[in-house]
């Protein structure tokens, strides 16, 4: 699948509960890769409550997703 259309992306919205799931990062990356969607075509949106509830957990996930090529809002 070729999703190199300029300006096209999918927005995925996650709550603070999603970030507490074991293997959350691996699950998201696995699904995106299974469908051969470029990581750059995915923007991850997180609710503000993630920042306030567990900043360390959010920072770890943010850096992992960012390093994997995703955009995190």
Phi and psi restraints in degrees (value plus and minus 20) as a CYANA .aco file:
   2 UNK   PHI    -133.1   -93.1
   2 UNK   PSI      88.6   128.6
   3 UNK   PHI    -129.7   -89.7
   3 UNK   PSI      21.7    61.7
   4 UNK   PHI    -111.5   -71.5
   4 UNK   PSI      10.5    50.5
   5 UNK   PHI     -98.9   -58.9
   5 UNK   PSI     102.9   142.9
   6 UNK   PHI     -77.7   -37.7
   6 UNK   PSI     109.1   149.1
   7 UNK   PHI      64.9   104.9
   7 UNK   PSI     -19.3    20.7
   8 UNK   PHI    -115.4   -75.4
   8 UNK   PSI     108.9   148.9
   9 UNK   PHI    -175.8  -135.8
   9 UNK   PSI     145.2   185.2
  10 UNK   PHI    -132.9   -92.9
  10 UNK   PSI     118.7   158.7
  11 UNK   PHI    -125.4   -85.4
  11 UNK   PSI     102.3   142.3
  12 UNK   PHI    -129.5   -89.5
  12 UNK   PSI     108.9   148.9
  13 UNK   PHI    -126.9   -86.9
  13 UNK   PSI     107.9   147.9
  14 UNK   PHI    -144.8  -104.8
  14 UNK   PSI     125.6   165.6
  15 UNK   PHI    -118.0   -78.0
  15 UNK   PSI     155.2   195.2
  16 UNK   PHI     -83.2   -43.2
  16 UNK   PSI     -48.3    -8.3
  17 UNK   PHI     -88.8   -48.8
  17 UNK   PSI     -54.2   -14.2
  18 UNK   PHI     -81.4   -41.4
  18 UNK   PSI     -58.9   -18.9
  19 UNK   PHI     -90.1   -50.1
  19 UNK   PSI     -36.2     3.8
  20 UNK   PHI    -110.5   -70.5
  20 UNK   PSI     -27.6    12.4
  21 UNK   PHI     -90.3   -50.3
  21 UNK   PSI     116.6   156.6
  22 UNK   PHI     -81.2   -41.2
  22 UNK   PSI     119.8   159.8
  23 UNK   PHI      44.4    84.4
  23 UNK   PSI       4.2    44.2
  24 UNK   PHI     -76.2   -36.2
  24 UNK   PSI     -70.2   -30.2
  25 UNK   PHI     -78.7   -38.7
  25 UNK   PSI     -70.1   -30.1
  26 UNK   PHI     -81.8   -41.8
  26 UNK   PSI     -58.3   -18.3
  27 UNK   PHI     -84.6   -44.6
  27 UNK   PSI     -65.8   -25.8
  28 UNK   PHI     -83.9   -43.9
  28 UNK   PSI     -68.1   -28.1
  29 UNK   PHI     -82.0   -42.0
  29 UNK   PSI     -61.2   -21.2
  30 UNK   PHI     -81.7   -41.7
  30 UNK   PSI     -62.9   -22.9
  31 UNK   PHI     -86.9   -46.9
  31 UNK   PSI     -65.5   -25.5
  32 UNK   PHI     -81.0   -41.0
  32 UNK   PSI     -64.0   -24.0
  33 UNK   PHI     -88.6   -48.6
  33 UNK   PSI     -56.1   -16.1
  34 UNK   PHI     -77.9   -37.9
  34 UNK   PSI     -57.1   -17.1
  35 UNK   PHI    -114.2   -74.2
  35 UNK   PSI     -11.5    28.5
  36 UNK   PHI      35.3    75.3
  36 UNK   PSI      20.2    60.2
  37 UNK   PHI    -112.7   -72.7
  37 UNK   PSI     107.9   147.9
  38 UNK   PHI     -81.8   -41.8
  38 UNK   PSI     116.8   156.8
  39 UNK   PHI     -77.5   -37.5
  39 UNK   PSI     -52.2   -12.2
  40 UNK   PHI     -87.2   -47.2
  40 UNK   PSI     -36.1     3.9
  41 UNK   PHI    -109.5   -69.5
  41 UNK   PSI     -16.8    23.2
  42 UNK   PHI    -136.3   -96.3
  42 UNK   PSI     110.3   150.3
  43 UNK   PHI    -135.3   -95.3
  43 UNK   PSI     106.0   146.0
  44 UNK   PHI    -117.4   -77.4
  44 UNK   PSI     106.7   146.7
  45 UNK   PHI    -131.9   -91.9
  45 UNK   PSI     111.7   151.7
  46 UNK   PHI    -140.6  -100.6
  46 UNK   PSI     127.2   167.2
  47 UNK   PHI     -93.2   -53.2
  47 UNK   PSI     130.5   170.5
  48 UNK   PHI     -80.7   -40.7
  48 UNK   PSI     -46.4    -6.4
  49 UNK   PHI     -82.4   -42.4
  49 UNK   PSI     -44.2    -4.2
  50 UNK   PHI     -81.3   -41.3
  50 UNK   PSI     -62.2   -22.2
  51 UNK   PHI     -82.0   -42.0
  51 UNK   PSI     -60.5   -20.5
  52 UNK   PHI    -101.8   -61.8
  52 UNK   PSI     -48.9    -8.9
  53 UNK   PHI    -100.9   -60.9
  53 UNK   PSI     -63.2   -23.2
  54 UNK   PHI    -171.3  -131.3
  54 UNK   PSI      63.2   103.2
  55 UNK   PHI     -80.9   -40.9
  55 UNK   PSI     -60.2   -20.2
  56 UNK   PHI     -82.8   -42.8
  56 UNK   PSI     -64.5   -24.5
  57 UNK   PHI     -81.4   -41.4
  57 UNK   PSI     -64.4   -24.4
  58 UNK   PHI     -82.9   -42.9
  58 UNK   PSI     -65.3   -25.3
  59 UNK   PHI     -79.7   -39.7
  59 UNK   PSI     -62.7   -22.7
  60 UNK   PHI     -81.7   -41.7
  60 UNK   PSI     -66.4   -26.4
  61 UNK   PHI     -86.0   -46.0
  61 UNK   PSI     -63.5   -23.5
  62 UNK   PHI     -75.8   -35.8
  62 UNK   PSI     -69.8   -29.8
  63 UNK   PHI     -86.4   -46.4
  63 UNK   PSI     -58.2   -18.2
  64 UNK   PHI     -83.3   -43.3
  64 UNK   PSI     -67.9   -27.9
  65 UNK   PHI     -85.2   -45.2
  65 UNK   PSI     -62.1   -22.1
  66 UNK   PHI     -81.5   -41.5
  66 UNK   PSI     -65.3   -25.3
  67 UNK   PHI     -83.9   -43.9
  67 UNK   PSI     -48.8    -8.8
  68 UNK   PHI    -102.3   -62.3
  68 UNK   PSI     -22.6    17.4
  69 UNK   PHI      81.2   121.2
  69 UNK   PSI     -16.1    23.9
  70 UNK   PHI    -105.1   -65.1
  70 UNK   PSI     135.5   175.5
  71 UNK   PHI    -118.6   -78.6
  71 UNK   PSI     112.7   152.7
  72 UNK   PHI    -136.0   -96.0
  72 UNK   PSI     107.5   147.5
